[in-house]
Amino acid sequence: MATGMTRLPCEHASPTTMQRKRRQLTCVVAGCSEPAGARKNKCHCHHDRAWREKFPEHHLWNNLKKSARRRDLDFTIPKEWFVRWCEMTGFVEMVGRTKGCASIDRIRSWEGYTPNNIQILEVGANSAKGQMAPPINSEERFYSADEDPLAS
């Protein structure tokens, strides 16, 4: 690495520093001094961050499931279906928390998370939708039979 360059937040330390950190059982990420987990080279924070980066669809699916449990709603989205849905729609690349980013919206907000009740919606529009009354045509399906990602 050239002098004057800064490291990325989760970049490993230099090889000699990594060897020292491994001997001391501390996290091998540059700038982190937390203890490494059992049989791991990273602390729990950096280990989880690396897992989320490697499997973003699974992380998003877990968040949806937790949200449904917290709101006491049904959750019937299979993980395999959700992963294929993310690949088809490109949702992972669009997701975020700022204006213009995508979020998952329940079409009929009084129902739970089901494959026919989710859609991609911009964060601001999704937030504003929470303040509106339910639509009149609440029986409309998001997917037709030929668009369903599970139909093979």
Salt bridges, closest charged atoms under 4 A:
GLU11 OE2 - ARG7 NH1 3.56
ASP105 OD2 - LYS129 NZ 2.74
GLU111 OE1 - ARG108 NE 3.12
